[in-house]
Amino acid sequence: NYRTQLWDKQSESFLPSTPGLGMHVEVKDPDGKVVLSRQYGSEGRFTFTSHTPGEHQICLHSNSTRMALFAGGKLRVHLDIQVGEHTNNYPEIAAKDKLTELQLRARQLLDQVEQIQKEQNYQRVRRGTLGACGEVKPP
């Protein structure tokens, strides 16, 4: 989830919303492969599924430099990143799949186990690339 606010020189504060402001979101996986590249509005939500463990890069580019009212101003971006099983809307999943309370809890536990496995795999990969004092070893 993200939301942008444009600086208003007259009121000397950030505007609550900025109609007309656009954001281009680009996400790259650890190999530099583009996972997501899309244009959005001044606020919204974007999601992507990672298939590669490691550090991902999220780039937000605004069209604010083309807006006449931006000229030399400031832009504030609020970004709320959720990862793993926290991104799942379990009430929505339960309704869609017609799950009982017990089935839903089992689904949540399986998702948590999967997240733990992914984290362990990531730590194994990371351990192989870090030296004793945390310095990155050349490939």
N, C-alpha and C positions, 0 to 999 in steps of 0.2 A: 504494500500500500504506500502511496506517496501523495504529497500535496505540495504545491508551490505557492509562494507569496512574493509579490513584487513590491519593492520599496516605493513609497509615495513621498516625493520631496515636499509637497505642500503640507501634508499632515505629519511629516517626519515619522512615519510608522509603516509597517508592512500591511498591505491590503489583505483583507480576509480571504479573498479569492481573486483570481486573475482570468477573466474570460478572454478567450482568444490566444492565450499562451499555450504553446504546444511543447510536448516533450518527446524526443526520440529516445527509446530505450534499447540498448544493445547489451547482450550478455554473452560472454565468451567463457568456454570451459578451460581447464588447465592446459590443454593442448593448443589454445588459441582459436578453436573452432567456434563459430558464431552459433549460439544455441537459440537466441531470440534477437530479432531486430524489427522494431515496430514503432509507429508513431502513435502517441496518445495525447490526451488533453492536459489541462493544467493540474488535474488531480485524477487519481484512478488506482487501478490495481493491475499488476502483471504477475504471471506465474510461469515457471519453467521447471522441467524435470531434469535433474542432473543424472547422467549415466556414467560420469567419470569422477572418481574421488579426487579431491584437491581444491586448491584455491580458484574461485571463479571471479571474473571481473565484470562489474556492472557499471555501465557508462550511461549517464543521463545527459542529453544535449537539449538545450532549449532553443526555441526560435525567438527568444527575447531580444537578441541583437537586431533582429529585423523590425521589431516593434518600435514605433516612434516614441512611445512613452517610456521606454526603458533607458534610452540614451544616457549612459554613464551611471545608471542606477545599480541596485543590488537585488539579488534574487535569493530567497530562502527556500530550501527544499527540505521537507520533512519526509523521512524514509523509515518505514517499519518493515523489517525483514523477518520473516518467519521461516524456519527450516524444519525438516523432518515431519514427524507425525503431528506436530502442532499446526500444520497447514491444513489438516483434514477437518472438514465440517461434519462431525459425527452424527448430529441430529439429522442432517440432510441425507447422509449415507443410510442411516437407519430407516428413514421414511422411504427412500428410493428402493432399497433392497428388501424392505419389509422385514427387518431384523428384530428379534426379541431383545430384551435388555441384556440377557446372558450372551447372545450372539454378538451384540454390539461390543460388549466388554471384551470378548475373545478377540474381535477384530482389532480393538485398540491395543491389546497386549501383543498381538502378532506384529502390528505396526511398530510398537516400541522395540521388540526384539530385533526386527529388521533394521531399525535405526541404530541400535547398539552394534549390530554386525557391521554396518556401513562405517560407523565411527572407528571400530577396531581395525577394519581394512585400511582406512585412511591413516590411522596411527602407524600401521605397519609400513605403508608406503612412505610416510613422512620419516620414520626412523631410519629407513634405508637411504635417505637423502641428506640427513643431518649428521654432522660430526659430533664429537664428544662435548664440545662447548656450544653447540647450536649453530655453528657456521655451516653454510651450505656447501656441500662438496661439489666440485665440477662434475658434469656428466661423463 
